[in-house]
Amino acid sequence: MTTETIVKLSKRTQNVLKNFATINKSIIIESGSKVRTLSINKNIYASAKVTEKFPREIPIYDLGVFLSGLSLFENPVFDFTHTQKLITRDEVTNATTTFFYDEASIINPTLPTKDIAMPEVDVSFNLRAETLNNILRAAAVYKVEDLCVYNKGEKVHLMVCDKKNETSNTYSVPVGKNEFDTEFCFCFKVENIRILPGDYNVEISSNKISRFKSEGNGVEYFIALEP
């Protein structure tokens, strides 16, 4: 056993994995210090820089089961000595668990070899954690499925609504200034906004892609727009 095969898992990385499990229940944690995932429909891609350095990849078919096992530990430490299984020990209680790796071939979809490059940006704004929370709460209260970003004069607004129903309840809030001097309306499905709580810089391209980037969380999401 060497120090290179021992990894102490931080609470922040555990929270990142919990969030990624909402995007895809399966994951391959790659060797190195970046964790990535891609939704089954390939419309949400997420990546996060983590403090840990994983010495080898971990294919996990059911990330929820894996994380439920970790919830039994206060301070989990991974032992990567074995090639077919992961031994986890609790620094506080010395309890251990054994998790056998799944076959990487059953993890779908396959991650891209490189990170996604953001195309030309048509609108950008800063999204505060409180605003994001209120928008998602409003969508739940009114039971609406759509989140639209549009300009009203020089202001950029976020609004949750039902695009198919002109008389649906709505909730809107200004989030910034329109720096591009163009009219626009870009829409998401609320269910695709599966991001960690926090402040984000949001960029949107007319190529039907957006990026939510958080310096505080060290995480970014690429989320497809609706037609």
N, C-alpha and C positions, 0 to 999 in steps of 0.2 A: 504494500500500500504506500503510495507517495502523495505528496501534497497536490500534485497535478490531477490526481483522480478524486480528490475530496472537494466538494462544492457546498458551501453553506447558502441556503436559499433565503433571500430576503423577503420581507412582507410585501415590498413593492413589486417584486417579480411574481410573487404569488397572486397579487391583485391583477397584474397584467395577464397572467394565464387564465384567471377566472373570467376576465373580460373577453379574451380570445375564444374561450369555450362557448360564448354566446354567438360567435361568428361562425365557428365550425367546431363540432364536437371532437374532431380528430385533428392531430397536429404532429408534425415532425419537428422537435426542438433540435435545431442544427448545432453543430459544434461551433464554438465561438461565443460572442457576446451580443448576438442579435437574435430576437425571437420574432417569427413571422407566421402569419396565417392567411388563408384565402377561403372565402365562403364557397359553399357548394355551387351556387349560381354564378360565381366569379364576379360578383358585383360589389364585394367589399374585400379590400386588401389592407392588412394592418401589419405594422412592424414596430418594434420597440428595442431601444438600446438598453441593455441590462448591465448591472455591475458584475454579475457572475460570468465566468468563462467556462463553458461546458466543453469537456475534452472529447466527447463523441456525441453523435446524434441519438435522440430518444424518440422512436416512433411510438405514438400513443393513439390508439383507436378511439378510446373513450376518455377524453380529458376530464370529464366530470367525475368519473370513478377515481381517476388518479388524484384529483384535487380533494375529493372527499376523504381519501386515505391520508393526505397531508394534513387535513384538519384535525387529525388525532394527535398532531405534534405541535409543541410550542415553538421549538427552534429546530426545524428539520435540516439535516446534513446529508448530502448525497455521496454515496461511495460508488464511483464508476470503475472500480477494479475489474469487475466481471463484464464480459462482452455481450452476454445474453440477458442480463438482469441488472436492476438497479436496487441497491440496498440503501434504505433511508433510516437514519438513526436520530433520535431526539436527544439534543444536548442536555436537556433538563432531566428527563426520566430514564434515558438510555433505552427506551423502547425502540424496537426495530420493525421494519416491514420490508418485504421483498416484492418488487414489481417486475414482472417479465416483459421485455420489450415485445411489441407487436411487429408484424411484418410490414415493412415500409410500403410494400406494393398495395396494401389495402387502404392506405391513407389517400383520400381524394379531396379536392383535385390536387395535381402536382403544382408546387410553388414555382413561380418564374425564377430563372437563374439569376436575374438581376432585379434590383428595385425598380419600381415603376417611375418613369420620368413624367413630370407634370407638363402638359402642353401649354400653349399660350393662354394666359389668364385673362378672363373678361371682367371679373369682379373679385374683389378681396375685401375682407373685413375682419375685425377682431371680435370673437365671440366669448363673452364672459361666462363663467361657470353658472352664475345665478340666472342669467338669461337663458342659457341652454336648459337648465332645470325647469324653469317656468314654461318654456315652450313645450317640453315633453310632458309636463304635467297637464297643460292645457289640452294637448292632443288626447291624453287619456280621459280627461274630464268630458270633453265634447265627443269622444269616440270618433275622431277623424283620422284619416290615413295619410294625408299629404302635408309636406312641409315645403313651402315655396319661398324663394328669395327673389325679391323684385325691387324695382326702384320707383319711388314716388317723388318726382322732382329730383332734387339733389341727394335725397336720403335713400339708403338701402334698408329694406325692411325684411324681417322674417315673419311668415304667417303660417299657421296650421289651419287646415280647412279640408273640405271634401270637394275636390275639383269637379266631381260628377254632379254635385248638388249646389245650384246657385243660391239656395237659401240655407245652406249649412251654417252652423255656428263657426265663428272664426276667432282667432287670437293673433294679434300682430304686435310687433315691437321694432322700433328703429335700432339698427346696429352699427350704422356708420354712414359715411359720405360716399356718393357715387363718384369715384375718381376718373371714370372712363367716359363720361359724357355720352352714354348710350342708354337706350331703354332695354330692359331685359326682364325675363321671368324664368327662373330655373327651379325645377321641383324635384324633390326626393320623396320616397316612401318613408314615413316616420319609422317604420320597423327596421329600416336599414341604418338608422343613427345609433349604432351600437358602440358607443365610445365611452371611455372612462370619464368620470366627472372632472372638470377642470377648465382652464382658459385655453382657447384655441385661436390660431390664425387660420382663417378659412379662405381658400382660393377655389374659384369655379371657372371652368372652361366651357365654351360652347361645344367642345368636342365630347360633351356628355360625361365629364369626369370632374371630381372635386377632390381637394385635399384638406384634411383637418389635421393641423400640426400643433402639438403641445410641447413647448420647451420644458415646462415644469414636470410633465410626466415622461418626457423622452420618448414619446410615441407619436406615430402619425397613421392616418387612415386615408385610403383612397376609396371613395364611394361613388358609384355610378349614379348619374341623374336619370330621371324618368323621361320618356319621350315627350 
